[in-house]
Amino acid sequence: MDDHRDPIHLHHPGAGPGRRVRVVAAVVRRGDKLLLTQRPPGGPLGLKWEFPGGKIEEGESAEHALVRELNEELGVVARPLEVEIVFVRCELDSLEFTPSAAVHAVRWVNPAELDLDEVLTADRDLLRGLGARG
């Protein structure tokens, strides 16, 4: 998948018509490694690794949401009925992270060395395309 702006649609069982949650995820590379964040324990999908990012607000561009999400904590409790994830390749102005309560841990990982069972399902196809096995 070369164009990370193309959305990925995920349909959840029991999804109702008309409700869609749009999500943006940052794809940040440092050499052969990717930036991943870990969800806090005890919450939805606790301790699963994912690309950093979050929900795109109504009327907001994916790029604006990406900047906002990487700079603030967003605690969203939702039951997504349909999710559209927009992966955006980007650069960061600093590698000095100050994780919010929404992030349990941060790491750089080589996709080929990643255990996909530890990653959110929505991020796995992109990771496979970037060299992850499994």
Secondary structure by P-SEA (a helix, b strand, c coil): cccccbbbbbbcccccccbbbbbbbbbcccccbbbbbbcccccccccccccccccccccccaaaaaaaaacccccccccccbbbbbbbbbccccccccccccccccccccccccccccccccaaaaaaaacccc
